[in-house]
Amino acid sequence: MAIDSATLVNAARTVRAHAHARYSNYLVGAAILDDSGNIYVGCNVENASFSETSCAEANAIGAMVSSGAGKIVAIAIVGGLGDKDGSTMFENAGEIGACTPCGGCRQRILEFSDESTQIMLVDNDGAMQVFSIDDLLPSAFRVE
């Protein structure tokens, strides 16, 4: 399946505008392409109890699973510090690179991916890095 990375990144960037990140101001959007060609999106949703925060990747995976899909072909993650209009409240925000998935989301991505799944990380300036799940989660815990 051909991956239209521009469409996937645009979907992640669009949903990022809906992120609820009033505590960290770290806005993240994720878009998943499944093996049927469907796109599912999610954004981060923070609350005052940070351990209960819901990551963009987890929300996109939840949308995918809720729709009956089961395999991630590609996921684009667009993140970084800033307000919804692209401005920032932090002086060093320009130094922030691409948002990598947290450990829990790396495990979630692993559960629904294979060695060919592309994980595209995009920073505020649009620069993209592409990884496999094995790049991000070497020696992963797998239940066969």
KOLDRENPA-164014 format. One record per residue: x, y, z of N, C-alpha, C in turn; chain. Coordinates in steps of 0.2 Angstrom, whole numbers. Layout:
! KOLDRENPA-164014
SITE    n_px    n_py    n_pz   ca_px   ca_py   ca_pz    c_px    c_py    c_pz   ch
SITE       X       Y       Z       X       Y       Z       X       Y       Z    A
...
***
This chain:
! KOLDRENPA-164014
SITE    n_px    n_py    n_pz   ca_px   ca_py   ca_pz    c_px    c_py    c_pz   ch
SITE       4      -6       0       0       0       0       4       6       0    A
SITE       3      11      -5       7      17      -5       5      22       1    A
SITE       9      25       4       8      29       9       9      36       7    A
SITE       3      40       8       3      47       6       5      51      12    A
SITE      12      52      14      14      55      20      11      62      21    A
SITE      11      66      15       8      73      16       1      73      19    A
SITE      -3      68      16     -10      68      19     -10      66      26    A
SITE      -6      61      28      -6      59      35      -4      64      39    A
SITE       2      67      37       4      73      42      -1      78      42    A
SITE      -4      80      37      -9      85      37     -15      84      42    A
SITE     -17      77      42     -22      75      46     -20      76      54    A
SITE     -14      74      55     -11      75      62     -10      82      64    A
SITE      -8      86      59      -7      93      61     -14      96      62    A
SITE     -19      94      58     -26      97      59     -29      95      66    A
SITE     -28      89      68     -31      87      74     -27      89      80    A
SITE     -21      91      79     -17      94      84     -20     101      87    A
SITE     -23     104      82     -27     110      84     -32     109      90    A
SITE     -34     103      90     -39     102      95     -37      99     102    A
SITE     -30      98     102     -27      96     108     -29     100     114    A
SITE     -30      97     120     -31     100     126     -25      99     131    A
SITE     -20     104     130     -14     104     134     -13     110     138    A
SITE     -18     112     142     -17     118     146     -12     118     151    A
SITE      -9     112     153      -4     111     159       3     111     156    A
SITE       4     108     150      11     108     148      12     112     141    A
SITE       6     114     138       6     118     132      10     114     126    A
SITE      10     107     127      14     103     122       8     100     118    A
SITE       7     102     112       1     100     108       4      95     103    A
SITE       0      89     103       2      83      99      -4      81      95    A
SITE      -3      79      89      -8      76      85      -6      70      82    A
SITE     -10      65      81      -7      59      78     -13      56      73    A
SITE     -10      54      67     -15      51      62     -12      44      60    A
SITE     -16      39      60     -15      32      58     -18      31      51    A
SITE     -14      27      47     -16      24      41     -17      17      42    A
SITE     -23      14      41     -23       6      43     -22       3      36    A
SITE     -23      -4      36     -21      -8      30     -27      -8      26    A
SITE     -33      -5      27     -38      -4      22     -38       3      19    A
SITE     -33       7      21     -33      14      18     -36      19      22    A
SITE     -39      18      28     -43      22      32     -38      26      36    A
SITE     -40      32      38     -36      37      42     -40      38      49    A
SITE     -36      37      54     -39      38      61     -35      43      65    A
SITE     -38      48      68     -34      53      71     -35      54      79    A
SITE     -31      57      82     -31      58      89     -27      64      91    A
SITE     -28      67      97     -24      72     100     -23      71     107    A
SITE     -18      74     110     -18      73     117     -23      77     121    A
SITE     -25      74     127     -30      77     131     -27      77     138    A
SITE     -25      82     141     -22      82     147     -27      84     153    A
SITE     -26      82     159     -30      85     164     -25      86     170    A
SITE     -28      88     176     -23      90     181     -20      84     184    A
SITE     -22      78     183     -19      72     186     -15      70     180    A
SITE      -8      72     179      -5      70     173      -4      62     172    A
SITE      -5      58     177      -5      51     175     -11      49     172    A
SITE     -16      53     172     -22      51     168     -23      55     161    A
SITE     -17      58     159     -17      61     153     -18      56     147    A
SITE     -21      58     142     -22      53     136     -18      56     130    A
SITE     -13      51     128      -9      53     123     -12      53     116    A
SITE     -10      57     111     -13      57     104     -12      51     101    A
SITE      -7      47     102      -6      41      99     -11      36     101    A
SITE     -12      36     108     -17      31     111     -24      33     109    A
SITE     -26      39     108     -32      41     106     -33      39      99    A
SITE     -28      40      94     -29      38      87     -30      30      87    A
SITE     -26      26      91     -26      19      91     -33      17      93    A
SITE     -36      20      98     -42      19     101     -48      20      96    A
SITE     -47      25      92     -52      26      86     -51      21      81    A
SITE     -45      19      79     -44      13      75     -47       7      77    A
SITE     -46       5      83     -48      -1      86     -56      -1      86    A
SITE     -59       5      88     -66       5      89     -69       5      83    A
SITE     -66       6      77     -69       5      70     -68      -2      67    A
SITE     -65      -6      71     -64     -13      69     -57     -14      65    A
SITE     -53      -9      64     -47     -10      61     -42     -13      66    A
SITE     -36     -16      63     -32     -19      67     -24     -18      66    A
SITE     -23     -15      60     -16     -15      58     -14      -8      56    A
SITE      -8      -5      59      -6       1      58      -1       1      52    A
SITE      -2       4      46       3       4      41       8       9      42    A
SITE       5      15      44       9      21      46       6      25      51    A
SITE      10      29      55       7      34      59      11      40      59    A
SITE       8      46      58      12      52      58      10      55      65    A
SITE      15      58      68      15      61      75      17      68      74    A
SITE      13      73      75      15      80      74      15      83      81    A
SITE      20      86      84      20      89      91      25      94      92    A
SITE      24      97      98      29     102     100      26     107     104    A
SITE      30     111     107      27     117     111      24     122     107    A
SITE      18     125     110      15     130     106       8     131     107    A
SITE       5     137     105      -2     138     106      -5     135      99    A
SITE     -12     135      99     -15     132      93     -14     137      87    A
SITE     -12     143      88     -10     147      82      -3     147      80    A
SITE       1     142      83       8     141      81      13     145      85    A
SITE      10     150      90      15     154      94      17     149     100    A
SITE      21     152     104      24     148     109      24     152     116    A
SITE      23     149     121      24     153     128      31     152     131    A
SITE      35     148     127      42     146     130      47     149     125    A
SITE      52     152     128      58     155     124      61     150     120    A
SITE      62     144     122      66     139     119      62     134     115    A
SITE      56     136     113      52     131     109      55     130     102    A
SITE      58     134      99      61     133      93      67     127      93    A
SITE      69     126      99      74     120     100      71     114     101    A
SITE      64     113     101      60     107     102      60     103      96    A
SITE      62      97      96      62      93      90      55      89      89    A
SITE      56      84      85      50      80      84      48      77      91    A
SITE      41      76      92      38      73      98      39      65      97    A
SITE      43      62     101      43      54     100      38      51     105    A
SITE      35      46     103      30      43     107      33      41     114    A
SITE      28      41     119      31      39     126      31      31     126    A
SITE      34      29     131      35      21     132      29      18     131    A
SITE      23      20     134      17      16     134      14      17     127    A
SITE      15      22     123      12      23     116      17      18     112    A
SITE      23      18     113      27      14     109      25       6     109    A
SITE      23       4     115      20      -2     116      14      -3     113    A
SITE       9       2     113       3       2     110       4       1     102    A
SITE       9       5      99      10       5      92      13      -2      90    A
SITE      17      -5      94      20     -11      93      14     -17      92    A
SITE       9     -16      97       4     -21      97       0     -21      90    A
SITE       0     -16      86      -4     -15      80       0     -14      74    A
SITE       7     -16      75      11     -14      69      15     -20      67    A
SITE      19     -20      62      24     -25      60      30     -21      58    A
SITE      35     -25      56      42     -22      54      41     -17      48    A
SITE      36     -17      44      35     -12      39      32      -6      41    A
SITE      29      -6      47      25       0      49      30       6      49    A
SITE      28      12      46      32      18      46      29      23      52    A
SITE      34      25      56      32      30      61      35      36      59    A
SITE      31      41      57      34      48      55      33      53      61    A
SITE      39      56      63      39      61      68      40      67      65    A
SITE      36      72      66      36      79      62      37      84      68    A
SITE      42      89      67      43      94      72      39     100      70    A
SITE      39     105      73      35     112      72      37     115      65    A
SITE      43     114      63      45     116      57      44     112      51    A
SITE      41     106      52      39     102      46      44      96      45    A
SITE      50      97      48      55      92      47      53      85      49    A
SITE      54      80      45      51      73      46      57      68      47    A
SITE      56      64      52      60      58      53      56      52      53    A
SITE      58      47      50      54      40      49      58      35      53    A
SITE      54      31      57      57      26      61      52      19      60    A
SITE      55      14      62      51       8      62      50       7      70    A
SITE      46       3      72      44       1      79      50      -2      82    A
SITE      54      -6      79      60      -8      82      66      -3      83    A
SITE      66       2      79      70       8      80      68      11      87    A
SITE      62      12      88      60      16      94      59      11     100    A
SITE      58       5      99      57       0     105      61      -6     104    A
SITE      68      -6     104      72     -12     103      71     -17     108    A
SITE      71     -23     107      71     -28     112      64     -28     115    A
SITE      59     -26     111      52     -25     114      49     -32     117    A
SITE      45     -31     122      41     -36     125      35     -38     120    A
SITE      35     -44     118      30     -46     114      26     -52     117    A
SITE      20     -52     116      16     -58     118      14     -62     111    A
SITE      16     -68     110      14     -71     104       8     -75     104    A
***
